[in-house]
């Protein structure tokens, strides 16, 4: 998939646009690779623009994806003291899931894991609260048993008895449990042995995924 055609993708989110070379997007996104295969091309057509709307996502998070495909990493400006904020790493993972960008998801899951499980004994460690809104965001936007959901269960089980992290608002939690019965059932099973849950957190590597090759994609 060379860039001889001079194809650029113009990505729009709300009132922001990014014009990016096709090759850059195809490296880390099976979604864009699949779309690129469906574009009609003619030799010598010169520079062309492919327009795509991603308005269901946040410009701030897509900018993280753009930085990632350019450099192999992204800069997170997440404010861990903002209790009402959905973590940037979570929103990045959801975007990466849509774009079928496993490497970007891996970067996001590593950050999410580090937020809750790295340097736990550090005196200045900031552990953001786990809210029903965060859980609802993840459960509503991801498929069952994804790596993000698996890590979410571990986070909840690990911190369930810590009222500084899991703040009790019974009405909101009951509403969440009614809406996401799969989450509540799985969480309750994990809470049967909080000691084991704390022992079985493990490193972030167990939540990493393998990037699908182009040959595998074409077989589908």
Residue frames relative to the residue before (quaternion, step in Angstrom):
aa qw qx qy qz dx dy dz
X 1.0000 0.0000 0.0000 0.0000 0.00 0.00 0.00
X 0.0299 0.8307 -0.5526 0.0599 3.54 0.50 1.17
X 0.5045 -0.6673 0.4668 0.2869 3.54 -1.26 0.39
X 0.2453 0.8092 -0.5058 0.1708 3.61 1.19 0.50
X 0.6321 0.5348 -0.3327 0.4513 3.56 1.14 -0.56
X 0.3638 -0.7392 0.4935 0.2787 3.59 1.18 -0.35
X 0.3062 0.7778 -0.4962 0.2347 3.56 1.07 0.76
X 0.0657 -0.7727 0.6312 0.0111 3.53 -0.99 0.95
X 0.2882 -0.7361 0.5875 0.1732 3.53 -1.16 0.70
X 0.1799 -0.7566 0.6205 0.1008 3.53 -0.92 0.94
X 0.1221 -0.8127 0.5696 0.0107 3.54 -0.36 1.33
X 0.1124 -0.8078 0.5780 0.0281 3.58 -0.79 1.04
X 0.0530 0.7454 -0.6633 0.0399 3.52 -1.06 0.90
X 0.8080 -0.0894 -0.0071 0.5823 3.53 -0.49 1.25
X 0.7832 -0.2962 0.2150 0.5025 3.61 -0.69 -1.02
X 0.5869 0.5560 -0.3770 0.4519 3.60 1.23 0.39
X 0.0763 -0.7883 0.6091 0.0409 3.56 -1.13 0.69
X 0.1458 -0.7427 0.6467 0.0949 3.52 -1.26 0.61
X 0.1426 -0.7604 0.6270 0.0915 3.58 -0.90 0.87
X 0.0284 0.8411 -0.5273 0.1176 3.53 -0.30 1.33
X 0.5162 -0.6298 0.4715 0.3386 3.61 -1.02 0.72
X 0.5889 -0.6214 0.3899 0.3394 3.53 -0.96 0.90
X 0.6324 0.5636 -0.3429 0.4060 3.59 0.89 -0.92
X 0.6309 0.5535 -0.3311 0.4313 3.56 1.00 -0.80
X 0.7017 0.4711 -0.2629 0.4654 3.58 0.94 -0.90
X 0.6713 0.5405 -0.3072 0.4035 3.57 1.02 -0.78
X 0.5545 0.6426 -0.3968 0.3494 3.59 1.11 -0.57
X 0.8395 0.2016 -0.0574 0.5014 3.58 0.77 -1.01
X 0.7257 0.4102 -0.2501 0.4925 3.62 1.15 0.18
X 0.3059 -0.7525 0.5601 0.1628 3.56 -0.52 1.21
X 0.5650 0.5915 -0.3815 0.4306 3.59 1.17 -0.52
X 0.7057 0.4366 -0.2655 0.4907 3.58 0.82 -0.97
X 0.6068 0.5438 -0.3624 0.4525 3.61 1.06 -0.63
X 0.6499 0.5099 -0.3136 0.4683 3.56 0.99 -0.85
X 0.6600 0.4953 -0.3099 0.4722 3.60 0.94 -0.85
X 0.6419 0.5443 -0.3285 0.4287 3.58 0.99 -0.83
X 0.6363 0.5399 -0.3292 0.4418 3.58 1.03 -0.76
X 0.6976 0.4821 -0.2635 0.4600 3.58 1.16 -0.58
X 0.5487 0.6117 -0.3973 0.4086 3.58 1.28 -0.09
X 0.3986 -0.6996 0.5435 0.2372 3.56 -0.92 0.95
X 0.0587 -0.8173 0.5730 -0.0136 3.58 -0.77 1.05
X 0.1225 -0.7681 0.6243 0.0719 3.54 -1.19 0.64
X 0.5318 -0.6335 0.4566 0.3276 3.56 -0.98 0.83
X 0.8517 0.1847 -0.1381 0.4706 3.52 -1.08 0.80
X 0.4013 0.7331 -0.4740 0.2771 3.58 1.16 0.42
X 0.4771 -0.6921 0.4312 0.3276 3.60 1.26 -0.08
X 0.7531 -0.3469 0.2725 0.4880 3.54 -1.24 -0.41
X 0.0193 0.7874 -0.6159 0.0162 3.53 -0.99 0.85
X 0.3214 -0.7388 0.5659 0.1753 3.55 -1.20 0.59
X 0.1472 -0.7431 0.6462 0.0921 3.54 -1.07 0.81
X 0.2242 -0.7974 0.5500 0.1067 3.57 -0.59 1.15
X 0.0707 0.7874 -0.6099 0.0544 3.55 -1.00 0.84
X 0.2729 -0.7761 0.5558 0.1196 3.54 -0.91 1.00
X 0.0515 -0.7935 0.6064 -0.0021 3.56 -0.84 1.06
X 0.1669 0.8620 -0.4686 0.0979 3.55 1.10 0.69
X 0.5678 0.5900 -0.3953 0.4163 3.61 1.22 -0.17
X 0.7110 0.4215 -0.2412 0.5086 3.57 1.29 -0.18
X 0.5692 -0.6172 0.4444 0.3124 3.53 -1.33 0.40
X 0.5247 -0.6481 0.4459 0.3254 3.64 -0.87 0.89
X 0.6186 0.5637 -0.3402 0.4289 3.56 1.02 -0.81
X 0.6962 0.4662 -0.2736 0.4723 3.57 0.98 -0.83
X 0.6309 0.5103 -0.3479 0.4697 3.59 1.02 -0.67
X 0.5964 0.5528 -0.3578 0.4590 3.58 1.08 -0.65
X 0.6100 0.5340 -0.3445 0.4733 3.60 1.10 -0.64
X 0.6383 0.5186 -0.3201 0.4703 3.57 1.04 -0.78
X 0.6394 0.5229 -0.3230 0.4620 3.58 0.96 -0.87
X 0.6480 0.5018 -0.3160 0.4779 3.59 0.95 -0.86
X 0.6511 0.5329 -0.3196 0.4359 3.57 0.99 -0.83
X 0.6990 0.4606 -0.2958 0.4601 3.61 0.82 -0.90
X 0.6521 0.5042 -0.3157 0.4700 3.58 1.20 -0.42
X 0.8325 0.2327 -0.0631 0.4988 3.58 0.96 -0.91
X 0.4839 -0.6668 0.4415 0.3554 3.61 1.19 -0.36
X 0.7555 0.1937 -0.1629 0.6043 3.57 1.30 0.20
X 0.2179 -0.7639 0.5816 0.1753 3.57 -1.26 0.13
X 0.4082 -0.6812 0.5534 0.2511 3.53 -1.30 0.43
X 0.1776 -0.7959 0.5717 0.0902 3.57 -0.61 1.11
X 0.1767 -0.7842 0.5888 0.0841 3.55 -0.91 0.96
X 0.2289 0.8165 -0.5003 0.1750 3.55 1.20 0.59
X 0.2607 -0.7403 0.6012 0.1504 3.57 -0.98 0.91
X 0.2614 -0.8135 0.5016 0.1352 3.58 -0.17 1.28
X 0.6105 0.5462 -0.3551 0.4503 3.58 1.24 -0.23
X 0.5821 0.5698 -0.3691 0.4475 3.59 1.26 -0.26
X 0.2643 -0.8285 0.4751 0.1341 3.56 -0.07 1.31
X 0.7043 0.4746 -0.2792 0.4481 3.59 1.06 -0.57
X 0.5555 0.6442 -0.3693 0.3742 3.57 1.28 -0.13
X 0.3645 -0.6594 0.6036 0.2607 3.54 -1.10 0.74
X 0.5281 -0.6788 0.4073 0.3073 3.56 -0.66 1.11
X 0.5586 -0.6161 0.4471 0.3294 3.57 -1.01 0.86
X 0.6461 0.5365 -0.3245 0.4351 3.57 0.96 -0.84
X 0.6363 0.5149 -0.3250 0.4737 3.58 1.07 -0.70
X 0.6759 0.4777 -0.2942 0.4780 3.58 0.89 -0.90
X 0.6212 0.5295 -0.3391 0.4678 3.58 1.10 -0.68
X 0.6404 0.5194 -0.3337 0.4569 3.59 0.95 -0.81
X 0.6553 0.5118 -0.3139 0.4583 3.60 0.93 -0.87
X 0.6341 0.5013 -0.3272 0.4895 3.60 1.00 -0.76
X 0.6634 0.5108 -0.2992 0.4577 3.57 0.94 -0.89
X 0.6108 0.5371 -0.3471 0.4668 3.56 1.12 -0.61
X 0.6544 0.5030 -0.3066 0.4740 3.58 0.97 -0.86
X 0.7319 0.4226 -0.2279 0.4836 3.57 0.94 -0.92
X 0.3478 -0.7501 0.4845 0.2856 3.58 1.32 -0.08
X 0.3888 0.7098 -0.4680 0.3549 3.51 0.96 1.02
X 0.2101 -0.8398 0.4887 0.1088 3.56 0.22 1.31
X 0.6550 0.5183 -0.3299 0.4400 3.60 0.92 -0.82
X 0.6412 0.5030 -0.3167 0.4854 3.57 1.05 -0.74
X 0.6250 0.5189 -0.3344 0.4778 3.60 1.01 -0.76
X 0.6450 0.5282 -0.3274 0.4449 3.58 0.96 -0.82
X 0.6293 0.5236 -0.3252 0.4733 3.57 1.03 -0.78
X 0.6744 0.4988 -0.2854 0.4637 3.57 0.99 -0.88
X 0.6749 0.4890 -0.3095 0.4578 3.60 0.90 -0.88
X 0.5945 0.5528 -0.3593 0.4602 3.59 1.12 -0.62
X 0.6646 0.4913 -0.3087 0.4708 3.59 0.92 -0.86
X 0.6527 0.5150 -0.3172 0.4562 3.60 0.91 -0.90
X 0.6445 0.5121 -0.3143 0.4728 3.60 1.00 -0.81
X 0.6739 0.5048 -0.3006 0.4481 3.58 0.90 -0.91
X 0.5890 0.5845 -0.3718 0.4162 3.58 1.04 -0.72
X 0.8013 0.3263 -0.1476 0.4792 3.57 0.88 -0.92
X 0.8242 0.2909 -0.1210 0.4705 3.60 1.05 -0.56
X 0.6171 0.5369 -0.3795 0.4323 3.64 1.13 -0.05
X 0.8621 0.0882 -0.0688 0.4942 3.56 -1.19 0.69
X 0.1036 0.8505 -0.5102 0.0749 3.58 0.94 0.87
X 0.7031 0.4556 -0.2694 0.4749 3.59 1.12 -0.56
X 0.4461 0.6923 -0.4608 0.3308 3.59 1.23 0.00
X 0.5000 -0.6958 0.4213 0.2974 3.62 -0.76 0.97
X 0.7410 0.3813 -0.2221 0.5061 3.60 1.11 -0.59
X 0.3219 0.7684 -0.4939 0.2489 3.58 1.26 0.35
X 0.1548 -0.7722 0.6122 0.0707 3.58 -0.88 1.02
X 0.0609 -0.7840 0.6177 0.0058 3.55 -0.68 1.14
X 0.3082 -0.7797 0.5105 0.1911 3.62 -0.35 1.16
X 0.5928 -0.5928 0.4102 0.3591 3.54 -1.15 0.62
X 0.3373 -0.6828 0.6091 0.2213 3.51 -1.31 0.54
X 0.0700 -0.8357 0.5444 -0.0172 3.56 -0.44 1.20
X 0.6254 -0.5155 0.4186 0.4097 3.58 -1.22 0.34
X 0.6074 0.5634 -0.3520 0.4356 3.59 1.11 -0.67
X 0.6402 0.5156 -0.3201 0.4711 3.59 1.00 -0.81
X 0.6769 0.4896 -0.2936 0.4647 3.57 0.89 -0.95
X 0.6428 0.5190 -0.3219 0.4625 3.58 0.96 -0.84
X 0.6207 0.5478 -0.3404 0.4459 3.58 0.98 -0.82
X 0.7011 0.4669 -0.2714 0.4656 3.57 0.84 -0.98
X 0.7096 0.4723 -0.2756 0.4444 3.58 0.78 -1.01
X 0.6793 0.4944 -0.2908 0.4577 3.60 1.09 -0.63
X 0.7753 0.3694 -0.1715 0.4828 3.58 1.16 -0.53
X 0.7238 0.3686 -0.2438 0.5299 3.59 1.24 0.05
X 0.5188 -0.6323 0.4817 0.3146 3.53 -1.24 0.51
X 0.6471 -0.5310 0.3687 0.4042 3.60 -1.16 0.51
X 0.8614 0.1656 -0.1461 0.4574 3.50 -1.19 0.78
X 0.3285 0.7056 -0.5489 0.3047 3.59 1.06 0.62
X 0.6675 -0.5001 0.3591 0.4188 3.56 -1.24 0.34
X 0.6368 0.5260 -0.3402 0.4494 3.59 1.00 -0.72
X 0.6512 0.4953 -0.3210 0.4771 3.59 0.96 -0.77
X 0.6281 0.5377 -0.3414 0.4469 3.60 0.96 -0.79
X 0.6816 0.4711 -0.2891 0.4796 3.56 0.91 -0.91
X 0.6011 0.5631 -0.3561 0.4413 3.59 1.04 -0.70
X 0.6453 0.5135 -0.3239 0.4636 3.60 0.92 -0.85
X 0.6538 0.5118 -0.3153 0.4595 3.57 0.96 -0.85
X 0.6341 0.5274 -0.3275 0.4609 3.58 0.96 -0.85
X 0.6893 0.4904 -0.2868 0.4495 3.58 0.82 -1.00
X 0.6765 0.4871 -0.3000 0.4638 3.59 0.89 -0.90
X 0.6507 0.5361 -0.3125 0.4377 3.57 0.99 -0.85
X 0.8024 0.3103 -0.1357 0.4914 3.58 0.89 -0.96
X 0.3567 0.7935 -0.4619 0.1726 3.60 1.23 -0.06
X 0.7340 0.4096 -0.2349 0.4882 3.60 1.00 -0.74
X 0.5847 0.5546 -0.3721 0.4605 3.58 1.28 0.01
X 0.2593 -0.8204 0.4920 0.1327 3.58 -0.15 1.28
X 0.5612 0.5764 -0.4027 0.4365 3.60 1.23 -0.17
X 0.7212 0.4029 -0.2257 0.5163 3.56 1.17 -0.61
X 0.7571 0.2103 -0.1248 0.6058 3.58 0.88 -0.93
X 0.1106 -0.8297 0.5467 0.0220 3.55 -0.06 1.30
X 0.3963 -0.7629 0.4730 0.1930 3.51 -0.77 1.11
X 0.1570 0.6951 -0.6912 0.1200 3.50 -0.90 1.11
X 0.3171 -0.8301 0.4154 0.1945 3.51 0.25 1.36
X 0.6528 0.5302 -0.3364 0.4237 3.59 0.87 -0.86
X 0.6777 0.4833 -0.2974 0.4677 3.60 0.92 -0.89
X 0.6606 0.4978 -0.3169 0.4641 3.59 0.98 -0.78
X 0.6441 0.5090 -0.3290 0.4666 3.60 0.97 -0.78
X 0.6247 0.5257 -0.3325 0.4720 3.58 1.03 -0.77
X 0.6455 0.5182 -0.3147 0.4644 3.56 1.00 -0.85
X 0.6714 0.5009 -0.3022 0.4550 3.59 0.87 -0.93
X 0.6386 0.5173 -0.3263 0.4670 3.59 1.04 -0.72
X 0.6915 0.4831 -0.2734 0.4622 3.57 1.00 -0.84
X 0.8001 0.1852 -0.0677 0.5665 3.57 0.96 -0.88
X 0.1089 -0.8400 0.5302 0.0365 3.57 0.36 1.25
X 0.5920 0.5647 -0.3745 0.4363 3.60 1.06 -0.63
X 0.6509 0.5046 -0.3146 0.4719 3.56 0.97 -0.86
X 0.6871 0.4916 -0.3022 0.4414 3.60 0.77 -1.00
X 0.6593 0.5088 -0.3205 0.4514 3.61 0.94 -0.81
X 0.6878 0.4725 -0.2859 0.4711 3.56 0.91 -0.88
X 0.6270 0.5315 -0.3382 0.4583 3.57 1.03 -0.73
X 0.6556 0.5214 -0.3171 0.4449 3.58 0.89 -0.92
X 0.6281 0.5181 -0.3427 0.4687 3.59 1.03 -0.71
X 0.6706 0.5042 -0.2958 0.4568 3.56 0.98 -0.83
X 0.6708 0.5109 -0.2958 0.4490 3.57 1.10 -0.69
X 0.4706 0.6725 -0.4502 0.3517 3.59 1.22 -0.12
X 0.7853 0.0933 -0.0569 0.6094 3.55 1.18 -0.51
X 0.1699 -0.8236 0.5368 0.0686 3.54 0.17 1.31
X 0.6005 0.5674 -0.3589 0.4344 3.59 1.05 -0.72
X 0.6742 0.4762 -0.2928 0.4826 3.57 0.93 -0.90
X 0.6231 0.5463 -0.3385 0.4457 3.56 1.03 -0.80
X 0.6657 0.4933 -0.3045 0.4699 3.58 1.01 -0.79
X 0.6782 0.4978 -0.2905 0.4559 3.57 1.10 -0.69
X 0.7424 0.4482 -0.2135 0.4499 3.57 1.12 -0.65
X 0.2862 0.7802 -0.5152 0.2099 3.60 1.16 0.41
X 0.1288 -0.8342 0.5237 0.1154 3.57 0.80 -0.98
X 0.6174 -0.5546 0.4163 0.3714 3.54 -1.33 0.15
X 0.6705 -0.5238 0.3471 0.3944 3.54 -1.28 0.30
X 0.5341 0.6663 -0.4073 0.3239 3.62 1.15 -0.51
X 0.6267 0.5518 -0.3514 0.4235 3.60 1.07 -0.56
X 0.6867 0.4549 -0.2824 0.4918 3.60 1.26 -0.21
X 0.4933 0.6669 -0.4276 0.3592 3.58 1.26 0.13
X 0.2486 -0.7656 0.5803 0.1237 3.54 -1.21 0.60
X 0.4447 -0.6731 0.5241 0.2730 3.55 -1.23 0.49
X 0.4668 -0.6718 0.5035 0.2780 3.55 -0.94 0.95
X 0.4194 -0.7065 0.5165 0.2411 3.55 -0.88 0.98
X 0.4022 -0.7214 0.5080 0.2445 3.60 -0.86 0.94
X 0.6244 -0.5501 0.3953 0.3889 3.56 -1.23 0.44
X 0.6194 0.5400 -0.3504 0.4493 3.61 1.06 -0.67
X 0.6346 0.5123 -0.3296 0.4756 3.58 1.06 -0.73
X 0.6384 0.5331 -0.3301 0.4464 3.57 0.99 -0.82
X 0.6956 0.5009 -0.2813 0.4313 3.56 0.91 -0.95
X 0.6001 0.5693 -0.3543 0.4362 3.58 1.24 -0.43
X 0.6128 0.5850 -0.3483 0.4013 3.58 1.18 -0.52
